[in-house]
């Protein structure tokens, strides 16, 4: 598939960028998450171990999706300027975040404390009615949740979550008119998009693939914050469309 912009194509095919991307994925996928002792009722002896592991993974992924959804709710309210309504959503988010203290593995010993700090930062932003910080920290929680979920092999590809996260980042930084930040976000999106394309093809998501490829071409050519802002709305629409492809029931 043809892509516009030599800068981006040369970047994503460089050994350095591909190596870094592979290292991040490998470090997440090679860890073996385990529950802390005493946090779950032991399964019956006759229950297959693979079934137990699958059940735990599904439980954790579902919980992380709920956490991410709570963060998105706060983000949406803050985006709309409805800061007076985020307090109740924050309490829900804090309960959802606290549920993951039992995940014990090398990767999440780094990520989960970061989640706790980000929730604290979000709480301060909400208390001080700092709308943009509320958007930033709530969106960051969606990224942490997606990263924690990687070893549990969620049905929704992590790349979709990353594109969704970066779509909201475009909204935030276009409002702040940070052109250099915006171009960096598009580079990150391009890396995620490159690895998502074959997965869309496997799911017969050809229409979605074509639409998002065109959208990426427009993002590569964007210069003004107003352009990025307009395109960010389309990114979020298209990631929702791609999400439906991967979470729909198997026929």
Secondary structure, 3 states (H helix, E strand, C coil): CCCCCHHHHHHHCCHHHHHHHHHHHHHHHCCCCEECCCCCCCCCCCCCHHHHHHHHHHHHHHHHHHHHHHHHHHHHHHHCCCHHHHHHHHHHHHHHHHCCCCEECCCHHHHHHHHHHHHHHHHHHHHCCCHHHHHHHHHHHHHHHHHHHHHHCCCCCHHHHHHHHHHHHHHHHHHCCCHHHHHHHHHHHHHHHHHHHHHHHHCCCHHHHHHHHHHHHHHHHCCCHHHHHHHHHHHHHHHHHHHHHHHCCCC
